């Protein structure tokens, strides 16, 4: 127990120092570019946490990042790398929008549940294709999910520009029924009960991975497939199941954006939440509870970027560089440990 507590403290301290190092290096880059780091970081902090509206904006942007972070993490746990969360988010959002627009005669709460569940199922099945190809034909899931991102985003773009396009110049669907829209938590903000849905998903995934047999088997497959196979675990089915869950969470992110934030599906509805989910999961080391906090960090960066654009001459895309530095500094110690472990095994057992 004491060893586990020490390990958690060491991991937390390493992560904190990695984030601090990322901000220090980003500040140096700003100085080299002739900008004031104090002004930049102060503006970002004000935009992310300055008042209730800023908090609402930060938490609104945190919500989809929690879900896409969970999507990437569960795939990681199962030994897979899901790059396709962005495409799964788009399909989930489109499905939720169509259910919200065209299904009638259903009470509001049930209607919203059905819309989110339908979006999640479509996203799960879409992700499951990549897992099946991995298990059946050894097709690398990274390549497959990258390609499927293009298919999903372009397919939904076609639907929203032609088949289901609402009247007007903007390529979007009709607005979903008022009864299916997720209630807002702060008036005149984009923060909705979707935040509680995302937190609930994180708690569920933590429980599922830690206390259930399928969760244990997914972790076993991800840690050591050979040992898992020797123990009688079906590697292929557990990989597929992990990917189905991954796609489900990513698609729920799209559904929450449609039902809570926009109230219709819009072309380009995601500014890259699916890809940011990779950074969120890496920073949290795939821990569902830690993902809540890493998503909050990235959500704050996104909210702070708006302030940079409005009040300084520093482009808002500067936060992308900070995100990249965070991932680099967090991932590097892990990669070094993996390299040392691999080198040690080679020295002990030969190539």
N, C-alpha and C positions, 0 to 999 in steps of 0.2 A: 504493500500500500504506500509506504514511504517512498519506495523507488518510483512508483507511478506518479506520485505528487511531484517528485523532483523532475521527472521527465516532462510533465506538463509545464512546470515553471521554466525549465530550460527552453522548451519549444516556444512558450509565450515570450520569453525574453529575446530569443533569437528573432522571432517575427517582429517584435517591436523595434529592435535595432535595425532590422532590414528596412522597415517602413521609414524609420528616421533617416537612414542612409539614403533612401530614395529621394526624400525631400531635400536633403543637403546637396546631393548631386544636381537635382533639378534647380535648386537655388543658384548653384555655381553656373549652370547653363544660362540662367536668366541674367546673371551679372555679366557674363561674356557677351550676351546679346544686348547689353546696355539698359537692362530693366532692373527695377528694384524688387528683390525677392520679398522684402517685408511688405511692400505694397501689394504684390501679387497674392501672397498667401493670406494677407489680411482681408483683401477683397473676396477671396474664395471662401474664407471662414465666415465672413459676413453674409455672403450669398447662400451659404449652406446652413448656418445656425444662428443668423442674426436676430430673427424674430419668429413668430409662429408661422408666418407664410413661408419663410425660408425652411423651417423644419418640415412643413407640409410638402414642399417641393422635394426636399432631400428624401423623405420617407416614401414619397410617390415613386421616385426613381429607384429607390432601394427594392421596392416590391418585386418587379420582374427580375432583378438581379439575384434575389434570393432563390427564385424558382429556377432560373437558368443555371445558377451555381449548383443547386441540388442535382439538376439534370446531368451536369458534367461529372459531379462527384460520384454518383451512383454508378455511372459507366466506368469511371476510374476504378472504383472498388471491385468491379467485376472483371478488371483487366482489359477494358476497352477504352478507346479515346473517341468520345463523341464530339466531332467538330460540327455536327449538323443541328445543334440546338436552334440556330437562327431559322433554318427552314422549318423545323418542327413548330417553332413559335408562330411562324406565318400561317401554317396550315391550321393550327389550333385556333388562332385568331379569326381566320376566315370561317371556319366551321361554327364557332361560337356566334359570329355575326349572323350567319345564315339561319341558325336556330333561333336567335333572338329576333330576327325580322319576320321569318315566314312561319314559325310555329305559333299557333294561337290557341286560346281557350285553356291555357295552363296557368295556375296561380303563380305569382311573381317569384317566390322563393324557389319553388320546384322548377319553374322555367329557367331561372339562373343556374340552378344545379345541373339541369339537363344540358344547358348550353355549354357549361364548363366541362362537364363529363364527356360530352360528344367531342369537343375540341381535344380533350386529353386523349381520348381513345384513338382519334385520327392521328394525332402526333405519335402515339405509342406504336401504332401499326406502321407508320412511316419509318420510324427509327428501327422497328423490328426487321424491316427489309435488309438494312445494312448488317444487322446481327446475323440474320439467316444466311446471307451471302458469305459472311465471315466463317460461320460454322460449316456450311455446306461446301463451299468452293475455295475457302482460304482467302477470299477477297479482302484486302486490307480495309478496315472500317474507316480509316482516316480519309483515304482517297474516295471511298464510296460516299461517305457523309458530306464531304466537300462538294462532290458533284450533285448530290441530292439537294444541297442548299440552293444551287442555281435552279434546279427543276422546280422546287417548291416556291421560291420567290417569283420566278417568271410565270409559273402557272397561276398563282394568286393574282399577279399583276394583270394577266389576261382576263381572269374572271372579273376583277374589279373595274377593268376598262371596257368590257364588252357585256358579258352575260348578266352580271348583277350590278351594273353601274347605275347609281342614282342620277337624277337630273342635275345638270350643272357642269362646270368646267373641271372640278376636282374629281379625280378618280377614286371614288369611294362607294361603299354600299349604302343602302337606305339605313336610317337610324334604327337601332333596335328598340323594341317596345320599352316604354318608361318603366313598366313593372319589372323588367329583367335587368335594369341598370343597377350596378352596385352602389349602395349609399356612400356618400362622402363623409369623412370623419372631421374635416375642417372646412367650413363654408368657403366657397369660391376657390377651392384648391382641387388638385387632382389626386389627393390622398383619399383612398376609399377603404372599404372593409377587405379589399384584396390583400392589404397588408396582413390582416389576421389569417387569411387563407394561406398566404406564403409562410407565415410563422407556424401555422398548424402543419403544413407539409414538412417543414424542417423538423418539428418535434416527432411527427410520425416516422420520418425516415430514420431519425436517431434511434427510436424504439425498435423499428423494424430491423435495422442492421445489427443492433446490439443484443436483442432479446428473442429473435425468432430464428427458426432453423433455416428458412430460405435466405435470410440475411447473413447468417453465419456461413452458409455454403457459398454465397456470392463473394464474401470476403476471402474465403479459402481459395476459391478459383483465382481471384485477383492476386493473392499473395504467392501461391505456388500451385499452378495447374497440375503438375505431375503428382504432387502429394495429394491434392484433392481427388484426382482420378483414382489413385491407389486407395483412398478412403471410401470409394464407391459413389462419389458425387458425379452427376452428369454434367460435364464441362459445358457442352453445347447449350443445353437447356438453361443452365444458370446464366450463361452469357446473354442468351436471347431475353431472358426474364429481366436481367439488369438493364438491357437496352430498351425494353418496353417501358420500364419505369422511368428511364431517362427521358424518353420521348414524351411520356405523359406529363412530367413536370414542366418540360420546356413548352409544351403546347398550352398548359394551364396559364403560363405567363402571357401568351398571346391572348387567351380568353379574358384574362383579368384586364389587360390593356384595352380590349374592345368594350367590354361591359362596364368597366369602371372609369376609364380615362377619356376615350374618344366617343364611345357609344355608336361607333360604326367601324367597319374595317377600311383602312386607308392604305393606299399604295405607299410603301416605305414606312410602315407603321413602327418599325423598330429601328432605333439609331445604332444597332449593333449589340443589343442586350444578349443575344445568343453567344456572341464571341466574347463579350466581357465576362460571361459566366465561367469561361475557362480561367481567367485571371482570378475571379472570386473563389473558385474551387481550389486553385493552386495556393492562394494566400491562406485559405482556411485548412489546408492540407486534407481536404475532402471530409472534414468533420461537419456534419449538418448543423450543429449548434454554432460552431465557429463561423460558418457561412453567414449567419445572421449579422455578425459584426463586420466581416470582410465586405459583405454587400453594402452595409451602411457606409463604409469608407468610400467605396466606389460610387455609391449614390450621392454622397456629399461632394465628391470630386465633380460629378456631372452637374449637380446643382450649382456648385461654385463656378463652374465654367461659364455659366450664364452671366454672372457678375463680372467676370473678366472681360467678356465681350462688350458689356454695356458701359463699364466704368474705367477701363484701361485700354491701352493700345496693344495689350498682349492678347493674342488669339486664344479663343476658348479651347482650341485643340491642344493647347499646352498640357492639359490634364491627361491627354493620351500618353504623352511622354512620361508623366509621373507614374501612370499605371504601368507602363513598360518597365520603368526602373524598379517599381515595387516587385513585380513578378521576377525580374532578373535577380534582385538581391535576396528574395525569399527562396527562389528555386536553386540558386547556386550552392548553398551549403548542402542541400539535399543531394544534388548531383555529385558533389565532391565525395560525400559519404558513400553513395552508390558506387562511384568509381573505385574508391579505396576498398570497399567490400568485394567488388568483382576482382580487383587485383589480388586481394588476399586469397580468394578462392582459387584463382588460377595458380598462384604460387603453391598452394597446398595440394591441389589435385591435378595440376598440369592443364594444358589447353583442352 
